[in-house]
Amino acid sequence: MNDASRPRDTHLDLVSLKHSLPHLNAALQFQPKIRIVAIGSSSTAGVAPVLPYPPRLELLLRQKFPNRMIDVINRGIGGQEAPDELLRFQSVFDEAPALVIWQIGTNAIFHDMDRKQVAAAIEAGLQRLSGLTADVVLMDLQYTRAMTDKLEAAMDMVARIAAAAEKAKVNVFRRFALMQRWVDDQIPIDALEDGDASHLHTGEWATFLVSRLLSDAIERAVKTEDAT
């Protein structure tokens, strides 16, 4: 997709984070090296040949905060969902991050998992993460054909993620709503995918823009904390 076909509206109503990021803000002020951990499934781990969002986010944040060394550590494993990821949380704690981005929900729909159990694992994970001196951002589902073919279930999972975040008072990066808005704005849904027969993963353009808008949202949230 070329520049002329990109949405002009970055949809701040959807992608702005609700809460500031005090721990990341403090790290940016006082620490020369900052670690962010991205945990999740294939959107985090990556599916060749599309570079996933964590290394893109790392580059973008280093550009936004040039006097700091920001590392985005990729703890993604393709095919996993919150219950499995919860078992790997020690690898998150070991990095002592200032920010954790937890990408969840997609495989619950793709593999027809029990959404109530997945939501319970998300709540348990957020409870564990509350013990970290770190901010948390949940990233919800991608809006691709594999999800729209099970739209009712996907929207239920999105709602469960939002409810868990509200209860824990953490942020959600609303990827599902963002990508749905692009489709509503007449961008073909196939243009958001990577061309695989599963219609599950996002392609180059969508992954690029999600990464950019996430980096912008993080920057705005840090600046919000500076202003308080």
GROMACS elastic network, one bead per residue, 0.5 to 0.9 nm:
[ bonds ]
;  ai    aj funct       b0    kb
    1     4     6  0.82380   500
    1     5     6  0.64195   500
    1     6     6  0.74136   500
    1   191     6  0.72760   500
    1   204     6  0.88453   500
    1   205     6  0.64564   500
    2     5     6  0.56273   500
    2     6     6  0.69082   500
    2   205     6  0.86969   500
    3     6     6  0.53722   500
    3     7     6  0.88186   500
    4     7     6  0.84020   500
    5     8     6  0.87061   500
    5   187     6  0.80756   500
    6     9     6  0.88588   500
    6   187     6  0.85325   500
    6   205     6  0.89662   500
    7    10     6  0.69308   500
    7   182     6  0.71298   500
    7   185     6  0.77802   500
    7   187     6  0.84849   500
    8    11     6  0.88861   500
    9    12     6  0.80335   500
   10    13     6  0.86962   500
   10    14     6  0.87134   500
   10    15     6  0.81272   500
   10   178     6  0.88762   500
   10   213     6  0.73991   500
   11    14     6  0.55649   500
   11    15     6  0.64817   500
   11    16     6  0.83922   500
   11   178     6  0.72798   500
   11   181     6  0.83293   500
   12    15     6  0.51918   500
   12    16     6  0.53279   500
   12   213     6  0.89275   500
   12   217     6  0.84273   500
   13    16     6  0.62828   500
   14    17     6  0.84475   500
   14   173     6  0.80776   500
   14   174     6  0.62976   500
   14   175     6  0.84271   500
   14   177     6  0.68537   500
   14   178     6  0.62405   500
   15   172     6  0.84178   500
   15   173     6  0.58818   500
   15   174     6  0.59070   500
   15   175     6  0.76371   500
   15   177     6  0.87005   500
   15   178     6  0.70764   500
   15   213     6  0.71134   500
   15   214     6  0.73640   500
   15   216     6  0.89575   500
   15   217     6  0.65344   500
   16    19     6  0.89888   500
   16   172     6  0.89604   500
   16   173     6  0.75766   500
   16   174     6  0.87296   500
   16   213     6  0.87732   500
   16   214     6  0.85206   500
   16   216     6  0.84106   500
   16   217     6  0.52505   500
   16   218     6  0.82860   500
   16   220     6  0.76692   500
   16   221     6  0.78173   500
   17    20     6  0.72577   500
   17   137     6  0.84428   500
   17   171     6  0.57965   500
   17   172     6  0.66764   500
   17   173     6  0.66796   500
   17   174     6  0.89173   500
   17   217     6  0.61185   500
   17   218     6  0.74583   500
   17   220     6  0.81400   500
   17   221     6  0.64437   500
   18   170     6  0.80632   500
   18   171     6  0.59222   500
   18   172     6  0.77315   500
   18   221     6  0.81636   500
   19   169     6  0.78251   500
   19   170     6  0.68237   500
   19   171     6  0.59988   500
   19   221     6  0.69779   500
   19   224     6  0.87399   500
   19   225     6  0.88796   500
   20    25     6  0.86888   500
   20   135     6  0.87352   500
   20   171     6  0.85197   500
   20   218     6  0.86292   500
   20   220     6  0.84106   500
   20   222     6  0.62308   500
   20   223     6  0.82174   500
   20   224     6  0.60293   500
   20   225     6  0.53839   500
   21    24     6  0.55340   500
   21    25     6  0.59967   500
   21    26     6  0.86638   500
   21    99     6  0.81301   500
   21   134     6  0.85380   500
   21   135     6  0.58641   500
   21   136     6  0.82733   500
   21   218     6  0.77735   500
   21   221     6  0.58394   500
   21   222     6  0.55794   500
   21   223     6  0.88734   500
   21   224     6  0.82110   500
   21   225     6  0.64397   500
   22    26     6  0.60674   500
   22    27     6  0.85635   500
   22   134     6  0.83429   500
   22   135     6  0.71410   500
   22   221     6  0.87377   500
   22   222     6  0.72089   500
   22   225     6  0.60747   500
   22   226     6  0.85927   500
   23    26     6  0.51479   500
   23    27     6  0.61955   500
   23    28     6  0.86188   500
   23    98     6  0.56363   500
   23    99     6  0.72783   500
   23   133     6  0.66598   500
   23   134     6  0.54146   500
   23   135     6  0.58156   500
   24    27     6  0.50318   500
   24    28     6  0.61226   500
   24    29     6  0.86336   500
   24    34     6  0.80299   500
   24    36     6  0.87453   500
   24    97     6  0.86615   500
   24    99     6  0.60163   500
   24   134     6  0.70521   500
   24   135     6  0.66957   500
   24   222     6  0.72296   500
   25    28     6  0.51426   500
   25    29     6  0.63367   500
   25    30     6  0.87957   500
   25    98     6  0.85390   500
   25   221     6  0.86984   500
   25   222     6  0.54211   500
   25   223     6  0.80847   500
   25   225     6  0.68884   500
   25   226     6  0.74339   500
   26    29     6  0.51106   500
   26    30     6  0.61242   500
   26    31     6  0.78679   500
   26    98     6  0.85779   500
   27    30     6  0.53062   500
   27    31     6  0.50136   500
   27    32     6  0.79557   500
   27    33     6  0.80133   500
   27    34     6  0.63569   500
   27    98     6  0.65977   500
   28    31     6  0.58658   500
   28    32     6  0.73032   500
   28    33     6  0.81332   500
   28    34     6  0.70008   500
   28    65     6  0.80432   500
   28    67     6  0.89434   500
   28    68     6  0.69010   500
   28    70     6  0.89021   500
   28   222     6  0.89934   500
   29    32     6  0.82422   500
   29    68     6  0.89712   500
   31    34     6  0.65606   500
   31    68     6  0.77035   500
   31    69     6  0.89626   500
   32    67     6  0.75802   500
   32    68     6  0.51597   500
   32    69     6  0.61369   500
   32    70     6  0.84242   500
   33    68     6  0.60250   500
   33    70     6  0.59467   500
   33    71     6  0.77158   500
   34    68     6  0.72997   500
   34    69     6  0.62177   500
   34    71     6  0.62805   500
   34    72     6  0.85862   500
   34    97     6  0.71552   500
   34    98     6  0.66607   500
   34    99     6  0.88502   500
   35    69     6  0.85271   500
   35    70     6  0.59441   500
   35    72     6  0.60411   500
   35    73     6  0.70947   500
   35    95     6  0.71487   500
   35    96     6  0.72414   500
   35    98     6  0.59882   500
   35    99     6  0.71911   500
   35   100     6  0.89489   500
   36    58     6  0.86556   500
   36    70     6  0.74465   500
   36    71     6  0.61330   500
   36    73     6  0.60810   500
   36    74     6  0.87695   500
   36    95     6  0.83660   500
   36    96     6  0.86119   500
   36    97     6  0.51449   500
   36    98     6  0.59504   500
   36   100     6  0.58026   500
   36   101     6  0.75908   500
   37    54     6  0.86882   500
   37    71     6  0.82888   500
   37    72     6  0.56724   500
   37    74     6  0.62797   500
   37    75     6  0.69013   500
   37    92     6  0.64162   500
   37    95     6  0.75185   500
   37    96     6  0.88053   500
   37    97     6  0.61864   500
   37    98     6  0.83080   500
   37    99     6  0.65111   500
   37   101     6  0.62673   500
   37   102     6  0.83497   500
   38    44     6  0.67789   500
   38    45     6  0.89527   500
   38    54     6  0.66216   500
   38    72     6  0.67520   500
   38    73     6  0.60289   500
   38    74     6  0.51580   500
   38    75     6  0.56670   500
   38    76     6  0.68942   500
   38    92     6  0.84702   500
   38    99     6  0.85931   500
   38   100     6  0.59723   500
   38   102     6  0.60311   500
   38   103     6  0.75988   500
   39    44     6  0.66301   500
   39    45     6  0.83046   500
   39    73     6  0.84687   500
   39    74     6  0.64784   500
   39    77     6  0.80358   500
   39    85     6  0.74906   500
   39    88     6  0.89586   500
   39    89     6  0.86527   500
   39    92     6  0.78099   500
   39   100     6  0.75525   500
   39   101     6  0.62844   500
   39   102     6  0.50133   500
   39   103     6  0.63164   500
   39   104     6  0.87234   500
   40    43     6  0.71277   500
   40    44     6  0.54412   500
   40    45     6  0.72554   500
   40    74     6  0.86624   500
   40    75     6  0.67122   500
   40    77     6  0.64237   500
   40    78     6  0.77984   500
   40    79     6  0.89988   500
   40    80     6  0.71653   500
   40    81     6  0.72175   500
   40    82     6  0.78188   500
   40    85     6  0.68635   500
   40   101     6  0.82562   500
   40   102     6  0.57109   500
   40   104     6  0.60793   500
   40   139     6  0.89940   500
   41    44     6  0.54816   500
   41    45     6  0.59985   500
   41    46     6  0.82101   500
   41    75     6  0.84620   500
   41    79     6  0.56408   500
   41    80     6  0.52169   500
   41    81     6  0.66800   500
   41    82     6  0.89980   500
   41    85     6  0.83873   500
   41   103     6  0.69636   500
   41   104     6  0.73317   500
   41   106     6  0.84571   500
   41   107     6  0.79689   500
   42    46     6  0.51425   500
   42    47     6  0.63868   500
   42    52     6  0.83013   500
   42    76     6  0.64371   500
   42    77     6  0.60082   500
   42    79     6  0.63181   500
   42    80     6  0.79173   500
   42   201     6  0.78935   500
   43    46     6  0.55020   500
   43    47     6  0.75133   500
   43    52     6  0.62386   500
   43    53     6  0.72728   500
   43    76     6  0.76777   500
   43    77     6  0.89018   500
   43    78     6  0.76537   500
   43   103     6  0.75556   500
   43   142     6  0.85355   500
   43   201     6  0.71347   500
   43   202     6  0.77306   500
   43   207     6  0.86164   500
   44    47     6  0.89027   500
   44    52     6  0.59208   500
   44    53     6  0.63855   500
   44    54     6  0.65102   500
   44    74     6  0.68507   500
   44    75     6  0.73700   500
   44    77     6  0.74058   500
   44    78     6  0.78995   500
   44   102     6  0.89080   500
   44   103     6  0.70812   500
   45    52     6  0.65766   500
   45    53     6  0.86229   500
   45    54     6  0.82686   500
   45    74     6  0.66604   500
   45    75     6  0.69269   500
   45    77     6  0.54127   500
   45    78     6  0.61033   500
   46    49     6  0.83437   500
   46    50     6  0.67948   500
   46    51     6  0.61272   500
   46    53     6  0.78642   500
   46    54     6  0.89311   500
   46    76     6  0.78061   500
   46    77     6  0.84969   500
   46    78     6  0.75915   500
   47    50     6  0.59396   500
   47    51     6  0.73352   500
   47    52     6  0.72707   500
   47    78     6  0.82170   500
   47   194     6  0.89697   500
   47   201     6  0.77453   500
   48    51     6  0.69582   500
   48    52     6  0.87428   500
   49   194     6  0.88046   500
   49   204     6  0.85815   500
   50   194     6  0.77018   500
   50   202     6  0.83617   500
   50   203     6  0.64303   500
   50   204     6  0.55981   500
   50   207     6  0.79098   500
   51    54     6  0.85697   500
   51    55     6  0.75678   500
   51    56     6  0.76012   500
   51   204     6  0.74632   500
   51   207     6  0.79029   500
   51   208     6  0.85936   500
   52    55     6  0.67113   500
   52    56     6  0.70241   500
   52   204     6  0.87449   500
   52   207     6  0.67591   500
   52   208     6  0.84196   500
   52   211     6  0.85340   500
   53    56     6  0.50892   500
   53    57     6  0.58494   500
   53    58     6  0.85356   500
   53   207     6  0.63121   500
   53   208     6  0.72481   500
   53   210     6  0.75273   500
   53   211     6  0.52964   500
   53   212     6  0.88331   500
   54    57     6  0.50367   500
   54    58     6  0.61559   500
   54    59     6  0.87785   500
   54    72     6  0.59496   500
   54    73     6  0.72784   500
   54    74     6  0.62648   500
   54   211     6  0.77812   500
   55    59     6  0.63629   500
   55    60     6  0.86918   500
   55    71     6  0.86606   500
   55    72     6  0.66603   500
   55    73     6  0.82925   500
   55    74     6  0.79900   500
   56    59     6  0.52915   500
   56    60     6  0.62615   500
   56    61     6  0.86622   500
   56   207     6  0.89641   500
   56   208     6  0.74907   500
   56   211     6  0.62411   500
   56   212     6  0.79132   500
   57    60     6  0.50824   500
   57    61     6  0.60160   500
   57    62     6  0.84389   500
   57    72     6  0.72664   500
   57   211     6  0.56210   500
   57   212     6  0.70763   500
   57   214     6  0.75959   500
   57   215     6  0.60484   500
   58    61     6  0.53200   500
   58    62     6  0.61277   500
   58    63     6  0.86569   500
   58    70     6  0.64903   500
   58    71     6  0.60234   500
   58    72     6  0.52822   500
   58    73     6  0.87231   500
   58   215     6  0.86635   500
   59    62     6  0.51811   500
   59    63     6  0.63250   500
   59    64     6  0.88016   500
   59    70     6  0.84597   500
   59    71     6  0.88362   500
   59    72     6  0.89339   500
   60    63     6  0.51151   500
   60    64     6  0.63155   500
   60    65     6  0.87171   500
   60   211     6  0.82465   500
   60   212     6  0.71314   500
   60   215     6  0.64453   500
   60   216     6  0.87608   500
   61    65     6  0.59799   500
   61    66     6  0.80551   500
   61    70     6  0.70060   500
   61   215     6  0.62733   500
   61   216     6  0.86569   500
   61   218     6  0.86376   500
   61   219     6  0.80066   500
   62    65     6  0.51597   500
   62    66     6  0.53247   500
   62    67     6  0.80331   500
   62    68     6  0.69224   500
   62    69     6  0.66736   500
   62    70     6  0.59381   500
   62    71     6  0.84990   500
   63    66     6  0.53145   500
   64   215     6  0.85872   500
   64   216     6  0.89134   500
   64   219     6  0.76054   500
   65    68     6  0.58863   500
   65    69     6  0.82801   500
   65    70     6  0.82860   500
   65   219     6  0.89352   500
   66    69     6  0.75999   500
   73    95     6  0.84546   500
   75    88     6  0.87724   500
   75    91     6  0.79044   500
   75    92     6  0.78429   500
   76    80     6  0.84139   500
   76    85     6  0.86981   500
   76   103     6  0.86979   500
   77    80     6  0.61182   500
   77    85     6  0.84589   500
   78    81     6  0.88752   500
   79   107     6  0.64601   500
   80    83     6  0.80547   500
   80    84     6  0.59968   500
   80    85     6  0.66394   500
   80   104     6  0.88271   500
   80   107     6  0.67468   500
   80   108     6  0.88510   500
   81    84     6  0.56967   500
   81    85     6  0.60782   500
   81    86     6  0.85770   500
   81   103     6  0.88685   500
   81   104     6  0.63246   500
   81   105     6  0.67569   500
   81   106     6  0.76776   500
   81   107     6  0.57807   500
   81   108     6  0.64611   500
   81   118     6  0.75468   500
   82    86     6  0.58296   500
   82    87     6  0.87309   500
   82   102     6  0.89262   500
   82   103     6  0.86964   500
   82   104     6  0.62406   500
   82   105     6  0.74402   500
   82   107     6  0.89366   500
   82   108     6  0.84420   500
   82   118     6  0.60088   500
   82   119     6  0.80578   500
   82   120     6  0.89636   500
   82   121     6  0.58035   500
   82   122     6  0.59710   500
   82   125     6  0.79713   500
   83    86     6  0.52567   500
   83    87     6  0.69593   500
   83   117     6  0.80107   500
   83   118     6  0.63338   500
   83   120     6  0.85822   500
   83   121     6  0.52901   500
   83   122     6  0.76345   500
   83   125     6  0.87089   500
   84    87     6  0.54019   500
   84    88     6  0.70980   500
   84   121     6  0.88817   500
   85    88     6  0.51634   500
   85    89     6  0.66841   500
   85   121     6  0.89700   500
   85   125     6  0.86800   500
   86    89     6  0.53729   500
   86    90     6  0.86956   500
   86   121     6  0.69950   500
   86   122     6  0.79697   500
   86   124     6  0.80041   500
   86   125     6  0.58991   500
   87    90     6  0.76406   500
   88    91     6  0.58204   500
   88    92     6  0.74135   500
   89    92     6  0.50469   500
   89    93     6  0.64471   500
   89    94     6  0.86629   500
   89   125     6  0.79837   500
   89   128     6  0.83832   500
   89   129     6  0.84740   500
   90    94     6  0.60093   500
   90    95     6  0.88207   500
   91    94     6  0.51439   500
   91    95     6  0.67924   500
   92    95     6  0.56262   500
   92    96     6  0.71929   500
   92    97     6  0.74079   500
   92   100     6  0.78629   500
   93    96     6  0.54381   500
   93    97     6  0.72952   500
   93   129     6  0.83376   500
   93   132     6  0.72113   500
   94    97     6  0.83045   500
   96    99     6  0.89509   500
   96   132     6  0.77072   500
   96   133     6  0.78349   500
   96   134     6  0.79950   500
   97   100     6  0.66586   500
   97   132     6  0.81871   500
   97   133     6  0.77439   500
   97   134     6  0.61401   500
   97   135     6  0.85809   500
   98   132     6  0.85944   500
   98   133     6  0.67236   500
   98   135     6  0.62491   500
   98   136     6  0.87594   500
   99   133     6  0.86085   500
   99   134     6  0.50340   500
   99   136     6  0.57436   500
   99   137     6  0.76289   500
  100   129     6  0.84346   500
  100   134     6  0.68203   500
  100   135     6  0.62292   500
  100   137     6  0.62568   500
  100   138     6  0.83024   500
  101   135     6  0.86004   500
  101   136     6  0.59453   500
  101   138     6  0.57296   500
  101   139     6  0.68815   500
  102   136     6  0.75478   500
  102   137     6  0.63190   500
  102   139     6  0.59452   500
  102   140     6  0.85241   500
  103   106     6  0.85207   500
  103   137     6  0.84940   500
  103   138     6  0.58403   500
  103   140     6  0.59905   500
  103   141     6  0.77148   500
  104   107     6  0.76638   500
  104   108     6  0.82685   500
  104   122     6  0.82790   500
  104   138     6  0.72522   500
  104   139     6  0.62822   500
  104   140     6  0.55426   500
  104   141     6  0.66043   500
  104   161     6  0.82023   500
  105   108     6  0.53083   500
  105   109     6  0.69026   500
  105   115     6  0.85999   500
  105   118     6  0.77778   500
  105   119     6  0.86603   500
  105   139     6  0.85509   500
  105   140     6  0.60017   500
  105   141     6  0.55204   500
  105   142     6  0.88902   500
  105   154     6  0.81506   500
  105   157     6  0.63107   500
  105   158     6  0.73298   500
  105   161     6  0.76195   500
  106   109     6  0.55074   500
  106   110     6  0.62358   500
  106   111     6  0.86079   500
  106   140     6  0.74633   500
  106   142     6  0.69084   500
  106   147     6  0.76057   500
  106   154     6  0.78033   500
  106   157     6  0.83805   500
  106   200     6  0.87352   500
  107   111     6  0.56037   500
  107   112     6  0.77663   500
  107   113     6  0.76763   500
  107   141     6  0.87172   500
  108   111     6  0.56462   500
  108   112     6  0.57630   500
  108   114     6  0.71315   500
  108   115     6  0.64213   500
  108   118     6  0.69921   500
  108   154     6  0.85821   500
  108   157     6  0.79063   500
  109   113     6  0.63974   500
  109   114     6  0.87959   500
  109   115     6  0.79241   500
  109   146     6  0.85700   500
  109   147     6  0.69557   500
  109   150     6  0.72545   500
  109   153     6  0.65729   500
  109   154     6  0.60597   500
  109   157     6  0.76937   500
  110   113     6  0.79197   500
  110   146     6  0.68133   500
  110   147     6  0.70489   500
  110   150     6  0.82812   500
  110   154     6  0.89925   500
  110   200     6  0.80556   500
  112   115     6  0.81088   500
  112   153     6  0.87547   500
  113   116     6  0.87484   500
  113   117     6  0.80887   500
  113   118     6  0.75343   500
  114   117     6  0.54261   500
  114   118     6  0.64019   500
  114   119     6  0.87807   500
  115   119     6  0.60395   500
  115   120     6  0.84982   500
  115   153     6  0.83875   500
  115   156     6  0.82268   500
  115   157     6  0.65976   500
  115   160     6  0.82671   500
  116   119     6  0.51118   500
  116   120     6  0.61996   500
  116   121     6  0.87163   500
  116   157     6  0.88538   500
  116   160     6  0.83193   500
  117   121     6  0.62679   500
  117   122     6  0.86846   500
  118   121     6  0.50665   500
  118   122     6  0.62839   500
  118   123     6  0.87358   500
  118   157     6  0.87802   500
  119   123     6  0.62594   500
  119   124     6  0.86033   500
  119   157     6  0.78979   500
  119   160     6  0.61606   500
  119   161     6  0.68148   500
  119   164     6  0.73119   500
  120   123     6  0.51084   500
  120   124     6  0.61730   500
  120   125     6  0.85504   500
  120   164     6  0.86218   500
  121   125     6  0.60063   500
  121   126     6  0.85474   500
  122   126     6  0.61418   500
  122   127     6  0.85501   500
  122   161     6  0.75677   500
  122   164     6  0.70196   500
  122   165     6  0.89016   500
  123   126     6  0.51335   500
  123   127     6  0.62092   500
  123   128     6  0.87347   500
  123   161     6  0.88004   500
  123   164     6  0.57546   500
  123   165     6  0.81368   500
  123   167     6  0.85038   500
  123   168     6  0.78342   500
  124   127     6  0.50606   500
  124   128     6  0.63616   500
  124   129     6  0.87098   500
  125   128     6  0.50690   500
  125   129     6  0.61421   500
  125   130     6  0.86112   500
  126   130     6  0.61398   500
  126   136     6  0.82646   500
  126   164     6  0.80798   500
  126   165     6  0.80530   500
  126   168     6  0.67102   500
  126   170     6  0.85257   500
  127   130     6  0.52250   500
  127   131     6  0.73673   500
  127   168     6  0.74794   500
  128   131     6  0.57134   500
  128   132     6  0.77091   500
  129   132     6  0.53611   500
  129   133     6  0.85106   500
  129   134     6  0.77892   500
  129   135     6  0.86405   500
  129   136     6  0.76670   500
  130   133     6  0.76654   500
  130   134     6  0.78480   500
  130   135     6  0.85368   500
  130   136     6  0.85641   500
  130   168     6  0.82719   500
  131   134     6  0.84091   500
  132   135     6  0.81533   500
  135   170     6  0.76042   500
  135   171     6  0.85776   500
  136   170     6  0.58494   500
  136   171     6  0.64538   500
  136   172     6  0.85625   500
  137   165     6  0.86150   500
  137   170     6  0.63028   500
  137   172     6  0.54220   500
  137   173     6  0.66298   500
  138   161     6  0.78877   500
  138   162     6  0.87565   500
  138   165     6  0.74291   500
  138   170     6  0.76275   500
  138   171     6  0.61378   500
  138   173     6  0.60420   500
  138   174     6  0.84157   500
  139   142     6  0.89608   500
  139   161     6  0.88068   500
  139   171     6  0.86458   500
  139   172     6  0.57416   500
  139   174     6  0.63735   500
  139   175     6  0.65086   500
  139   176     6  0.87891   500
  140   157     6  0.85070   500
  140   158     6  0.63794   500
  140   161     6  0.69849   500
  140   162     6  0.85284   500
  140   172     6  0.71668   500
  140   173     6  0.66796   500
  140   174     6  0.59289   500
  140   175     6  0.57770   500
  140   176     6  0.62961   500
  141   144     6  0.89230   500
  141   147     6  0.81362   500
  141   154     6  0.77192   500
  141   157     6  0.82389   500
  141   158     6  0.69264   500
  141   174     6  0.79881   500
  141   175     6  0.61962   500
  141   176     6  0.51630   500
  141   177     6  0.88222   500
  142   147     6  0.74736   500
  142   175     6  0.58347   500
  142   177     6  0.85738   500
  142   178     6  0.88470   500
  142   179     6  0.70178   500
  142   180     6  0.88040   500
  142   200     6  0.82108   500
  142   201     6  0.77597   500
  142   202     6  0.73102   500
  143   146     6  0.80994   500
  143   147     6  0.60513   500
  143   148     6  0.68135   500
  143   154     6  0.89312   500
  143   175     6  0.74849   500
  143   177     6  0.76284   500
  143   178     6  0.82541   500
  143   179     6  0.54866   500
  143   180     6  0.59781   500
  143   183     6  0.89243   500
  143   189     6  0.81010   500
  143   192     6  0.82966   500
  143   200     6  0.86654   500
  143   202     6  0.84218   500
  144   147     6  0.54135   500
  144   148     6  0.62535   500
  144   149     6  0.86478   500
  144   176     6  0.87518   500
  144   179     6  0.81777   500
  144   180     6  0.86709   500
  144   189     6  0.64779   500
  144   190     6  0.76954   500
  144   192     6  0.69990   500
  144   193     6  0.64856   500
  144   199     6  0.63399   500
  144   200     6  0.59302   500
  144   201     6  0.71101   500
  144   202     6  0.71459   500
  145   149     6  0.58612   500
  145   150     6  0.85993   500
  145   189     6  0.70606   500
  145   190     6  0.76483   500
  145   193     6  0.81900   500
  145   198     6  0.83987   500
  145   199     6  0.53246   500
  145   200     6  0.66410   500
  146   149     6  0.54597   500
  146   150     6  0.70299   500
  146   151     6  0.88531   500
  146   198     6  0.67599   500
  146   199     6  0.52103   500
  146   200     6  0.50649   500
  146   201     6  0.85692   500
  147   150     6  0.52941   500
  147   151     6  0.58978   500
  147   153     6  0.83684   500
  147   154     6  0.60242   500
  147   155     6  0.89760   500
  147   199     6  0.84793   500
  147   200     6  0.73110   500
  148   152     6  0.81653   500
  148   154     6  0.73310   500
  149   152     6  0.87420   500
  149   154     6  0.89525   500
  150   153     6  0.56139   500
  150   154     6  0.60770   500
  150   155     6  0.86935   500
  151   155     6  0.60118   500
  151   156     6  0.84674   500
  152   155     6  0.52821   500
  152   156     6  0.62387   500
  152   157     6  0.87450   500
  153   156     6  0.50341   500
  153   157     6  0.62641   500
  153   158     6  0.87026   500
  154   157     6  0.50987   500
  154   158     6  0.62562   500
  154   159     6  0.86803   500
  155   159     6  0.62052   500
  155   160     6  0.86495   500
  155   176     6  0.87386   500
  156   159     6  0.50664   500
  156   160     6  0.62219   500
  156   161     6  0.87047   500
  157   160     6  0.50083   500
  157   161     6  0.62090   500
  157   162     6  0.86007   500
  158   161     6  0.52077   500
  158   162     6  0.62701   500
  158   163     6  0.86882   500
  158   174     6  0.86059   500
  158   176     6  0.76168   500
  158   177     6  0.89972   500
  159   162     6  0.50534   500
  159   163     6  0.61320   500
  159   164     6  0.86592   500
  160   163     6  0.50404   500
  160   164     6  0.61926   500
  160   165     6  0.85929   500
  161   164     6  0.51764   500
  161   165     6  0.61921   500
  161   166     6  0.85993   500
  161   172     6  0.80941   500
  162   165     6  0.50982   500
  162   166     6  0.60899   500
  162   167     6  0.86104   500
  162   171     6  0.87474   500
  162   172     6  0.68802   500
  162   174     6  0.89287   500
  163   166     6  0.50565   500
  163   167     6  0.61732   500
  163   168     6  0.86417   500
  164   167     6  0.51662   500
  164   168     6  0.62420   500
  164   169     6  0.84026   500
  164   170     6  0.85886   500
  165   168     6  0.51203   500
  165   169     6  0.56855   500
  165   170     6  0.50682   500
  165   171     6  0.63419   500
  165   172     6  0.67177   500
  166   170     6  0.64989   500
  166   171     6  0.79617   500
  166   172     6  0.88951   500
  167   170     6  0.80051   500
  168   171     6  0.89839   500
  172   175     6  0.86890   500
  173   176     6  0.87719   500
  173   214     6  0.72114   500
  173   217     6  0.83965   500
  174   177     6  0.55765   500
  174   178     6  0.62049   500
  174   179     6  0.87712   500
  175   178     6  0.50305   500
  175   179     6  0.61133   500
  175   180     6  0.84120   500
  175   210     6  0.73118   500
  176   179     6  0.54129   500
  176   180     6  0.60732   500
  176   181     6  0.86052   500
  177   181     6  0.61024   500
  177   182     6  0.87385   500
  178   181     6  0.51481   500
  178   182     6  0.65304   500
  178   183     6  0.89675   500
  178   210     6  0.85906   500
  179   182     6  0.50143   500
  179   183     6  0.64749   500
  179   184     6  0.86497   500
  179   189     6  0.85941   500
  179   192     6  0.80132   500
  179   206     6  0.80665   500
  179   210     6  0.87420   500
  180   183     6  0.51263   500
  180   184     6  0.61893   500
  180   185     6  0.85698   500
  180   189     6  0.85959   500
  181   185     6  0.60641   500
  181   186     6  0.87884   500
  181   187     6  0.89452   500
  182   186     6  0.66807   500
  182   187     6  0.56571   500
  182   188     6  0.83104   500
  182   189     6  0.83277   500
  182   192     6  0.89837   500
  183   186     6  0.51584   500
  183   188     6  0.59430   500
  183   189     6  0.59091   500
  183   192     6  0.87976   500
  184   187     6  0.71654   500
  184   188     6  0.89195   500
  185   188     6  0.89274   500
  186   189     6  0.86849   500
  187   190     6  0.85013   500
  187   191     6  0.70086   500
  187   192     6  0.81080   500
  188   191     6  0.53691   500
  188   192     6  0.72510   500
  189   192     6  0.53264   500
  189   193     6  0.70032   500
  190   193     6  0.53101   500
  190   194     6  0.80786   500
  190   195     6  0.74246   500
  190   199     6  0.80461   500
  191   194     6  0.79099   500
  191   195     6  0.84194   500
  191   202     6  0.87940   500
  191   203     6  0.75037   500
  191   205     6  0.79723   500
  191   206     6  0.80781   500
  192   195     6  0.88801   500
  192   201     6  0.84781   500
  192   202     6  0.56135   500
  192   203     6  0.56030   500
  192   204     6  0.79418   500
  192   205     6  0.68145   500
  192   206     6  0.52810   500
  192   207     6  0.82906   500
  193   196     6  0.76170   500
  193   199     6  0.64282   500
  193   200     6  0.71397   500
  193   201     6  0.57049   500
  193   204     6  0.79906   500
  193   205     6  0.86365   500
  193   206     6  0.75049   500
  194   199     6  0.75021   500
  194   200     6  0.80726   500
  194   201     6  0.58548   500
  194   202     6  0.52758   500
  194   204     6  0.69441   500
  195   198     6  0.83389   500
  195   199     6  0.68507   500
  195   201     6  0.82936   500
  195   202     6  0.86016   500
  195   203     6  0.73254   500
  196   199     6  0.57114   500
  196   200     6  0.74716   500
  196   201     6  0.75569   500
  197   200     6  0.81347   500
  198   201     6  0.78565   500
  199   202     6  0.83173   500
  202   205     6  0.81134   500
  202   206     6  0.60012   500
  202   207     6  0.60538   500
  203   206     6  0.56694   500
  203   207     6  0.60007   500
  203   208     6  0.84776   500
  204   207     6  0.52693   500
  204   208     6  0.60011   500
  204   209     6  0.86649   500
  205   208     6  0.51383   500
  205   209     6  0.62633   500
  205   210     6  0.85953   500
  206   209     6  0.52272   500
  206   210     6  0.60055   500
  206   211     6  0.84719   500
  207   210     6  0.51655   500
  207   211     6  0.60981   500
  207   212     6  0.85951   500
  208   211     6  0.52497   500
  208   212     6  0.62583   500
  208   213     6  0.87346   500
  209   213     6  0.60261   500
  209   214     6  0.83537   500
  210   213     6  0.52425   500
  210   214     6  0.59856   500
  210   215     6  0.85454   500
  211   214     6  0.51472   500
  211   215     6  0.61850   500
  211   216     6  0.86275   500
  212   215     6  0.51596   500
  212   216     6  0.62123   500
  212   217     6  0.86356   500
  213   217     6  0.60636   500
  213   218     6  0.85922   500
  214   217     6  0.50043   500
  214   218     6  0.62039   500
  214   219     6  0.86046   500
  215   218     6  0.51364   500
  215   219     6  0.62062   500
  215   220     6  0.86907   500
  216   219     6  0.50665   500
  216   220     6  0.61902   500
  216   221     6  0.86147   500
  217   220     6  0.51562   500
  217   221     6  0.61644   500
  217   222     6  0.86428   500
  218   221     6  0.51203   500
  218   222     6  0.62071   500
  218   223     6  0.86535   500
  219   222     6  0.51622   500
  219   223     6  0.62526   500
  219   224     6  0.86174   500
  220   223     6  0.50645   500
  220   224     6  0.60982   500
  220   225     6  0.87092   500
  221   225     6  0.63707   500
  221   226     6  0.87238   500
  222   225     6  0.51380   500
  222   226     6  0.63559   500
  222   227     6  0.88299   500
  223   227     6  0.62995   500
  223   228     6  0.89118   500
  224   227     6  0.51632   500
  224   228     6  0.66187   500
  225   228     6  0.53275   500
